[in-house]
Amino acid sequence: MTVHAAPMPGVAIVAEADGIARIAANDTAALIWLRDRPAPFRDWIEGLDPAQLPRARMLVRPEGARAAVTAACDAALTPDGPERRWLIDDIAECARVFGATMGTAWLRLRLDVIATDACRRFHADRVTARLVCTYRGTGTQYGLADGDEPQHVATVPAGSPFVMRGTLWPPLPDRGLRHRSPSIQGSGETRLLLVLDPVTDPEAEG
């Protein structure tokens, strides 16, 4: 396995899905569920026409993620087969585990297809916690910052879910963890990014 994630204070590396529960530990600002994408899936997703990558922005119950992603794949004409089914199954599992960890009945689910420099500034999100997973392209970058910019930056491997505390996490010392999207403008690269946020009051969502 080629590992681009770098050990940093406050960033845990876990090997199994149930390790996501470690985000509740006082010494953890973020964690990486480190794993490889299956080679057939990696080759398939990287070779797809970007127009066939699924896009979605919706509120779902964790158990509803499978149907939501299936509908997004149908809308994008994402080719059916074992690789598409792996993607749907994997997002459903991420939603199940993250929803259980956060104790939430609702999630905000986004599947973003990105070909520009979105969210290039290092920042922390205004959420309690967030799960992101890059299925295609370069993963999220992160680092520890005393000021605006980290001195040392690492990249989450594609296919590895990255769970971060946000600024709305119950008060604990800010460990300075910041993240950003990688710079891909003009490179011809297209990313497929899953984002999951816990939602406590779905009726308040716009």
C-alpha positions in Angstrom: 0.0 0.0 0.0 1.3 3.5 -0.9 0.6 5.7 2.1 0.5 9.5 1.6 -1.1 10.1 5.0 1.5 11.4 7.4 1.3 10.8 11.2 0.5 14.1 12.9 -0.5 14.9 16.5 -4.2 14.6 16.9 -4.7 12.6 13.6 -5.4 8.9 14.2 -4.9 6.2 11.6 -7.4 3.3 11.9 -7.6 0.1 9.9 -11.3 -0.9 10.3 -14.7 0.9 10.0 -15.4 0.7 13.7 -12.2 2.7 14.3 -14.2 5.8 13.3 -15.6 5.9 16.8 -12.1 7.2 17.9 -13.2 10.6 16.7 -14.8 11.0 20.1 -11.5 10.6 21.9 -10.1 13.8 23.5 -6.8 13.5 21.8 -8.3 13.1 18.3 -9.0 16.0 16.0 -9.3 13.8 12.9 -8.8 10.3 11.7 -8.1 8.4 8.5 -9.7 5.0 7.9 -6.7 3.8 5.8 -7.5 1.4 3.0 -6.9 0.8 -0.7 -9.5 1.1 -3.4 -9.9 -2.3 -5.2 -7.8 -2.2 -8.3 -10.7 -3.0 -10.7 -12.7 -0.2 -9.1 -9.7 2.3 -9.2 -9.2 1.6 -12.9 -12.9 1.9 -13.7 -13.6 5.1 -11.8 -10.4 6.9 -13.0 -11.4 6.0 -16.6 -15.0 7.1 -16.6 -16.2 10.1 -18.6 -16.7 12.8 -15.9 -20.2 13.3 -17.2 -21.0 9.8 -15.9 -19.8 10.5 -12.4 -22.8 10.7 -9.9 -23.7 14.0 -8.4 -26.0 14.5 -5.3 -26.9 17.0 -2.6 -29.6 15.8 -0.3 -30.7 15.0 3.2 -30.9 11.2 3.9 -31.3 8.9 6.7 -28.2 6.7 7.0 -30.1 3.7 5.8 -31.4 5.7 2.8 -27.9 6.4 1.4 -27.9 3.4 -0.8 -31.1 4.4 -2.6 -29.9 8.0 -2.9 -26.6 7.1 -4.5 -28.2 4.5 -6.8 -30.6 7.2 -8.0 -27.6 9.6 -8.6 -25.8 6.9 -10.6 -28.9 6.3 -12.7 -29.3 10.0 -13.4 -25.6 10.3 -14.5 -25.9 7.1 -16.6 -23.0 5.6 -14.5 -22.4 2.2 -16.2 -23.8 -0.7 -14.2 -21.5 -3.5 -13.1 -19.5 -4.7 -10.1 -17.5 -1.5 -9.8 -20.6 0.7 -9.6 -22.2 -1.6 -7.1 -19.0 -1.4 -5.0 -19.2 2.4 -5.0 -22.8 2.3 -3.9 -22.2 -0.3 -1.2 -19.2 1.6 0.1 -21.0 4.9 0.4 -23.9 3.1 2.1 -21.4 1.6 4.6 -19.7 5.0 5.2 -23.2 6.5 5.9 -24.1 3.7 8.3 -20.9 3.8 10.3 -20.7 7.6 10.4 -24.4 8.0 11.3 -24.0 5.5 14.2 -20.9 7.1 15.4 -22.5 10.5 15.5 -25.8 9.2 16.9 -27.7 11.0 14.2 -30.9 10.0 12.3 -30.1 12.3 9.3 -27.1 13.1 7.2 -26.4 15.7 4.6 -25.0 13.8 1.7 -23.0 15.3 -1.2 -21.3 13.7 -4.1 -19.3 16.5 -5.8 -17.6 16.2 -9.2 -14.7 18.7 -9.0 -12.5 19.9 -11.9 -11.5 23.3 -10.5 -9.7 24.6 -7.4 -12.6 24.4 -4.9 -11.9 25.2 -1.2 -8.2 25.8 -1.8 -7.7 27.7 1.5 -6.9 25.8 4.6 -9.9 25.9 6.9 -12.0 24.1 9.5 -15.7 23.3 8.7 -18.6 24.8 10.6 -20.0 21.4 11.5 -19.7 19.1 14.5 -17.9 16.6 12.4 -17.5 15.7 8.7 -16.6 12.6 6.7 -15.0 13.1 3.3 -13.8 10.4 0.9 -12.2 10.9 -2.5 -13.2 8.1 -4.8 -11.4 9.6 -7.9 -8.5 11.9 -8.1 -6.3 13.5 -5.4 -7.4 13.2 -1.8 -8.0 16.0 0.7 -4.9 17.7 2.1 -4.4 18.5 5.8 -2.0 19.9 8.3 -1.5 21.5 11.7 -1.4 25.3 11.6 -0.5 27.9 14.3 -1.6 30.6 11.9 -3.3 30.4 8.5 -1.1 27.9 6.7 0.4 24.6 7.9 4.1 24.2 7.5 3.7 20.5 6.7 0.9 19.2 4.5 -0.2 15.6 4.0 -2.7 14.1 1.5 -5.3 11.6 2.4 -5.1 8.5 0.1 -7.9 8.2 -2.4 -10.5 5.7 -1.1 -9.7 6.4 2.6 -12.5 8.1 4.5 -11.2 11.2 6.5 -13.3 12.1 9.5 -12.7 15.6 11.0 -14.1 17.5 13.9 -15.5 20.9 13.0 -15.8 24.2 14.8 -19.2 23.1 16.3 -17.8 20.1 18.2 -18.5 20.4 21.9 -15.8 22.7 23.3 -12.3 21.2 23.4 -8.9 22.9 22.7 -8.4 23.7 19.0 -5.6 21.5 17.9 -5.0 23.6 14.8 -6.0 20.9 12.2 -6.9 22.5 8.9 -7.7 21.0 5.5 -8.3 22.0 1.9 -9.0 20.6 -1.6 -5.9 20.0 -3.7 -5.0 22.3 -6.5 -6.1 20.7 -9.8 -7.0 23.7 -11.9 -5.7 23.2 -15.5 -4.4 19.7 -14.8 -7.2 17.9 -16.5 -8.0 16.0 -13.3 -11.6 15.4 -12.2 -12.3 14.4 -8.6 -15.3 12.5 -7.1 -15.7 13.5 -3.5 -18.2 12.2 -0.9 -19.1 14.5 2.0 -21.3 13.4 4.9 -22.4 15.8 7.7 -24.6 14.9 10.7 -27.9 16.8 10.8 -29.8 17.3 14.1 -32.8 19.2 12.8 -33.7 18.3 9.2 -36.6 20.8 9.2 -34.2 23.7 9.7 -32.2 22.8 6.7 -32.7 25.0 3.7 
